[in-house]
Amino acid sequence: MKPLALTFTDRGIYCAAGDFYIDPWKPVARALITHGHADHARPGHGSYLCTDLAAPVMRHRLGDIKIDTVPYDTPLRIGDATVSFHPAGHVPGSAQIRVEVKGEIWVASGDYKVEDDGLSTPFAPIKCHHFITESTFGLPVFRWQPQAVIADQINTWWAACRDAGQTAFLGAYALGKAQRLLSMLDPDIGPILTHTAVENTNEILRGQGLRLPDTIRADASLDPKAHPGALVLTVPSALGSAWARKFGPQQTAFASGWMAMRGVRRRRSGDRGFVISDHADWDGLLSAIQKTDAENIYVTHGYTDIFTRHLNESGWTAQVIPTQFEGESLDASATEEDAA
């Protein structure tokens, strides 16, 4: 039996033919990175390769790193392997990484979603023999409503907060989710304020041509009472903090796929939960896998055992691969939420 083009090691997903790793969680000489979230783009590697769209945020987060870039859908020869990056639809610049060695094709999907959010380059299924998939929301209970429906829910809630003399606080990751929510907000309702971590990321993505509504940075110099009827878009760790309490009467909400679970909504202790995720839901995962025509499926982070069992019972050949990827967490620190 010939060796596989990709293997799974204690440092990450490894390609011996090209001597590189994909999203490694321990320091390596050469790392190919799917996207800039902290569980996939870690410090300490000798060199980094990512899409040209992902690089500015990675430089912002990781500092002075040696980084090379490649556009989507552009083959690149590394040793005896041919690699290319293809849209994952997860966040702006996110990619699936295709690796071909002697006719054997792998796709490492990183994190992905199949709904077009209007900001990220839409997910593009890639034909392959082996597909590495996440399973963050790999249960049938996770089925997302269309983005337009969630946008209406959020704007209706915000307008009600404004009419009640309350500030609306909405918690979301600073990279990806925050910008997606911004694109869904109706600025006619009131001013949009942003936590510093969110606004830092906004500035980088605006510099790349991403079109977002006007926002006001909610730093220490801001008078919280000078913007009645505002919505404050913040990292989740700042909800209920001393900084947030300065805004006076308020309602808090959290935007996450986990809000589909009633128990999670109760534990968050917020006033509202909006079910929206930058990861694929149950149907999205299955449709993405189906379109790859892959013979072998490798399942990482999430409901790995349950999802893998379903795949095997449905005719695929699937196995669980332990990794240190985290998917969408409710307990991330400010650092993990891409604050900088």
Disulfide bonds with the S-S distance in Angstrom:
none
